[in-house]
Amino acid sequence: MYITLQQFKDAIKNIKSEWNEGVNDSHTLAHYRGVCKGLDILLEHFKKIEEDKNEIRIRNNKDKKDCR
């Protein structure tokens, strides 16, 4: 199964909002913040991969044009 970066962002938003509903003390708040931080790190990782792929595509297209 493949998902777009936007679908991934939407899933993270949904997870965060569902978790937020159950926060009722300092322990669950700390847990919630940890989960949010982990999801944010994961999203940044996949954003970087997407940016790197786009950069490679742009470079490859430019190289093809330069060879003509």
N, C-alpha and C positions, 0 to 999 in steps of 0.2 A: 504494500500500500504506500502510495506517495501522497504527501500533503504539501500545500503551498506554505510559504512563509507566513502569509496572512492567516491561513487556517490555524497555524501553530500559535500565532499571536492571540487569536480569538480563543483557542483552547486554554492558554495560560490565563487570559483574562477571566474566563469562566471558572477555572480552578481556584484562582485567587478570591473571586467573589463568593464562591461556595464555602471556602475555608474561613473567610472572614465572618460568616454568619455564626460559626461555632466558637469564636474567640470570646471567652468569658472570665479569664484570669491571667495572671502574669505568665504562667507556664505555657498556656496555649497561645498567648500572644507571642512569646519567644519562639515557639514552634512555628507559628504562622509566618513570622518574619524570616525564619530560616528557610522555610519552603519557598517563600517569595523570592528571597535572594538566590536560591538555587535555580528557580525557574528563570529569573532574569539573566543569570550567568549562561544557562543553556540557550536562551534566546539570542544573546549576544554572540555565542559561538556559531549558531546557525546563520545569523546575519553576516558574520565575517566570512563564512564559507560561501554564501551567496555573492557577497561583494568580490571575493577572490575569483569566483567563476566568471562573473561579469567582466572583471578586469582582463582575464585571460581571453575571453571572447573578443573584447575590444582590441586587444593587442594582436590576436590572430587575424582579425579582419583587416587591421591596418597593415600587417605584414603581407597579406595577400594583395592588397592594393599597391603596396610599394614594389611588388615583384612584377607588375604588369608593364 
